[in-house]
Amino acid sequence: MTVCMPAAAAVRRVGIPRARGGVSGCQYVPNGAAPGGSGIGGEFNLVPKRAPDEDVNRLTAGYENQSQGFGAADFSRRFGADREWGVR
């Protein structure tokens, strides 16, 4: 099974919707529950970052340990007469 998740740097917020009865938490949301009735499963919302009013040009590099490094790029622009359209 392949699971594709966005980079954490691209996510502004992770939201867990409220289930029926006002109880919060993935284990109580019926969507995505495992077949067989284990009760484990649920849903969550990934809210992406949005382009801010000012342009962003950011490169980040680092390392986790001696054999693993990482890199990230963060760019954003706003377009339109009133800068109402954004890309990040």
Residue pairs with C-beta under 8 A, 6 or more apart in sequence:
6 46
6 48
7 72
9 60
9 72
9 74
10 48
10 49
11 46
11 47
11 48
11 49
12 47
12 48
12 49
12 50
13 46
13 47
14 44
14 45
14 46
14 47
15 44
15 45
15 47
16 24
16 25
16 26
16 29
16 42
16 44
16 45
17 29
17 43
17 44
17 45
18 24
19 25
19 28
19 29
19 30
20 28
21 28
25 42
26 41
26 42
26 43
26 44
27 39
27 40
27 41
27 42
28 42
29 41
29 42
29 43
30 41
31 41
31 42
31 43
32 41
32 42
32 43
33 39
33 40
33 41
33 42
34 40
34 41
48 88
49 76
49 88
50 86
50 88
51 76
51 77
51 78
51 86
51 87
51 88
52 76
53 78
53 83
55 76
55 77
55 78
56 74
56 75
56 76
56 88
57 74
57 75
58 73
58 74
58 75
59 71
59 72
59 73
59 74
60 71
60 72
60 73
60 74
61 69
61 70
61 71
61 72
62 69
62 70
62 71
63 69
63 70
64 70
74 88
75 88
76 86
76 87
76 88
77 86
77 87
78 84
78 85
78 86
78 87
79 85
79 86
79 87
